[in-house]
Structure formats: structure tokens, C-alpha cells
Amino acid sequence: MGKYAPIRSFLQRRGADTVPMTFAEIEKVLGFKLPNSKNYPAWWSNNPTNNVMTNEWLAAGYKTEQVDVERGRLVFRKTADVKTSAPVGADDGKRRRRHPAFGALKDITWVAPGVDLTEPANPEWADMVDDPKWQP
């Protein structure tokens, strides 16, 4: 059980459509102070890769809204979309997967020592602009 799991249990027990709370009330439920990040609206976003606490309220079936960091309060609103308790980064089937060919050329291509890949391949390419055979 993670340190933010008490907020999930609390929200699940409440079961209400909306649960307005102050940051102090959340800290009381958790039993410890929230990090200073609580003072930034991004901390309260509903992005599952945001932070560990976000996954707890999402897993309880809630999303945050009406976040007021100046007054230290917000509203948890019940959603129909209940997340599982899978860890951040776990494949839930909705995440974009890499193409099967991703990494296929790994270890079979190389750059010779001393080659600068940022250097133009043909420094005289600009001179070819005036050459009639290269005109469209």
C-alpha cells in the first residue's frame, strides 16, 4: 500500500458524486503534509503520469476540478472511468506502443570516428543553385 492510498480509500468510502476538500483536509486523511508542489495547479492535474497521488484518486474513480491553490481547496468529481491500481507506466492497453521495427537497426549502424554529422555533406552545395542543370 502506497503512502497516498488513504486518499483512494477515503474517496471510495465517501462514494459521493462530488467531494469538496481543502488541502488541510487531504493532509489529515493522508496523515502527513503534502509536498510544496501542491501550490501548483499542475500537481492537481488528472494526467496519470503526473504523480503517484494522481493515480490514487483516478483509481478511486474521481477527477479533480475547481482547483484553487490560493485558497487551498478543490473538488473531486466522480467519473464513470475507474482506473486500475497499475503502477505509472504500466501498459493498460491504451498506451501507444512502439512500432515493431523500433530499434531494428540498433548495433548494425555506426559513425566512423572523427565524422561530424552536423557538417554539410557537400560544402559546395550552394554553388549548385546557380547551375542550370540543377534548376527545376
Secondary structure, 3 states (H helix, E strand, C coil): CCCCHHHHHHHHHHCCCEEEEEHHHHHHHHCCCCCHHHHCHHHHCCCCCCCHHHHHHHHCCEEEEEEECCCCEEEEEECCCCCCCCCCCCCCCCCCCCCCCCCCCCCCCCCCCCCCCCCCCCHHHHHHHHCHHHCC
